[in-house]
Amino acid sequence: MNILKIFIVSTLIVAMSSSVFAGDLHEAIAKATTAAEQTPGQQAPPRSDAPMPKGYLWLGSGLFVGGLATALYGFLNNSNGDFPTFGEATSTNVKMGAAGLATAFAGGAILFLGKRKANGSTTSIALGPRQMTVSKRLTW
């Protein structure tokens, strides 16, 4: 037990005094900025937070909400007016619930595609004097 206490105290001392080894903050910042200027590292492309096109937004939201409502109605509505209990799986409309989930999935996919279109993941073509550039941004 005595060795454990010594180990814990020495670990705490080293952890709390490690900032002493860091040096001066201004020197570290200056060194980091000069190193960043010297190496031409890749920078992330600017992300455009443009709004989603309204067609994608309304169609995707409508399908998602309608699909979830249909799925809930299909899975939870049974003929006796009560929530289904164990063993009453045949009294619910499973086909309607599955169709509602598929519709909600389609709405979510449309929302996803609309967000991708808003972020500018399409191909851009730029024309200039004696040159043509085609760029495609890929994100994963």
C-alpha positions as MATLAB code, in Angstrom:
seq = 'MNILKIFIVSTLIVAMSSSVFAGDLHEAIAKATTAAEQTPGQQAPPRSDAPMPKGYLWLGSGLFVGGLATALYGFLNNSNGDFPTFGEATSTNVKMGAAGLATAFAGGAILFLGKRKANGSTTSIALGPRQMTVSKRLTW';
ca = [
       0.000    0.000    0.000;
       2.921    2.305    0.775;
       4.384    1.834   -2.734;
       0.993    2.665   -4.280;
       0.819    5.966   -2.368;
       4.348    6.881   -3.446;
       3.495    6.089   -7.075;
       0.277    8.167   -6.996;
       1.993   11.162   -5.385;
       4.918   11.071   -7.807;
       2.550   10.794  -10.771;
       0.581   13.807   -9.539;
       3.778   15.830   -9.057;
       4.979   15.068  -12.597;
       1.539   15.762  -14.088;
       1.165   19.111  -12.345;
       4.699   20.266  -13.083;
       4.716   19.274  -16.779;
       3.707   22.807  -17.782;
       7.128   23.975  -16.561;
       8.766   21.971  -19.333;
       6.626   23.657  -22.019;
       8.631   26.881  -22.050;
       7.447   30.339  -22.924;
       4.045   30.596  -24.571;
       5.052   33.411  -26.926;
       8.044   31.445  -28.196;
       5.896   28.366  -28.811;
       3.327   30.393  -30.769;
       6.033   32.054  -32.864;
       7.660   28.701  -33.596;
       4.314   27.177  -34.605;
       3.445   30.032  -36.961;
       6.839   29.977  -38.665;
       6.606   26.212  -39.079;
       3.131   26.561  -40.583;
       4.350   29.226  -43.035;
       7.309   27.136  -44.158;
       5.373   23.940  -44.869;
       2.741   24.256  -47.569;
       0.379   21.772  -45.897;
      -3.006   21.000  -47.269;
      -5.763   23.128  -45.943;
      -9.346   21.996  -45.811;
     -11.515   23.610  -48.486;
     -13.848   26.273  -47.167;
     -17.176   24.754  -46.297;
     -20.182   26.555  -47.588;
     -23.086   26.521  -45.207;
     -25.594   27.472  -47.857;
     -29.225   26.693  -47.111;
     -30.735   23.542  -48.531;
     -32.870   24.015  -51.652;
     -36.526   24.382  -50.646;
     -37.728   21.560  -52.886;
     -35.477   19.050  -51.157;
     -36.369   20.437  -47.738;
     -40.152   20.333  -48.070;
     -40.349   17.059  -50.001;
     -37.897   15.260  -47.711;
     -39.486   16.602  -44.516;
     -42.986   15.754  -45.692;
     -42.052   12.213  -46.659;
     -40.134   11.671  -43.412;
     -42.890   12.933  -41.105;
     -45.671   11.275  -43.106;
     -43.794    7.991  -43.254;
     -43.161    7.928  -39.516;
     -46.807    8.772  -38.786;
     -47.954    6.006  -41.120;
     -45.527    3.536  -39.536;
     -46.747    4.371  -36.034;
     -50.366    4.028  -37.105;
     -49.710    0.743  -38.872;
     -47.712   -0.833  -36.063;
     -49.679    0.449  -33.062;
     -53.297    0.506  -34.266;
     -55.152   -2.730  -33.693;
     -58.792   -3.687  -33.971;
     -59.668   -3.573  -30.257;
     -58.754    0.097  -29.680;
     -55.920   -0.633  -27.253;
     -52.161   -0.770  -27.672;
     -51.039   -4.164  -28.902;
     -49.734   -6.479  -26.217;
     -47.547   -9.547  -26.413;
     -49.033  -12.078  -28.822;
     -51.150   -9.589  -30.770;
     -48.706   -9.081  -33.618;
     -51.228  -10.337  -36.163;
     -53.837   -7.747  -35.177;
     -51.695   -4.820  -36.381;
     -51.164   -3.779  -39.993;
     -47.521   -4.750  -40.484;
     -47.526   -4.020  -44.236;
     -48.684   -0.458  -43.624;
     -46.039    0.015  -40.928;
     -43.280   -1.294  -43.214;
     -44.445    0.970  -46.037;
     -44.366    3.911  -43.633;
     -40.793    3.103  -42.589;
     -39.737    2.822  -46.249;
     -41.347    6.206  -46.963;
     -39.588    7.774  -43.967;
     -36.284    6.339  -45.203;
     -36.887    7.848  -48.652;
     -37.589   11.231  -47.046;
     -34.377   11.019  -45.033;
     -32.426   10.165  -48.183;
     -33.895   13.207  -49.975;
     -32.914   15.417  -47.029;
     -29.391   13.974  -47.143;
     -29.078   14.632  -50.885;
     -30.392   18.167  -50.420;
     -27.778   18.896  -47.755;
     -25.039   17.540  -50.007;
     -26.246   19.749  -52.839;
     -26.289   22.776  -50.526;
     -22.696   22.148  -49.434;
     -21.508   22.324  -53.013;
     -20.446   18.771  -53.635;
     -21.254   19.188  -57.310;
     -18.669   19.529  -60.042;
     -17.577   23.060  -60.891;
     -16.188   24.085  -64.269;
     -14.218   27.322  -64.665;
     -13.238   28.763  -68.036;
     -10.400   31.214  -68.510;
      -8.139   32.429  -71.290;
      -6.609   29.323  -72.884;
      -7.569   27.113  -69.951;
     -10.429   25.120  -68.539;
     -10.476   23.715  -65.005;
     -12.817   21.074  -63.693;
     -12.935   20.454  -59.958;
     -14.867   18.003  -57.873;
     -14.865   18.118  -54.095;
     -15.074   14.744  -52.425;
     -15.878   14.370  -48.766;
     -16.078   11.185  -46.769;
];
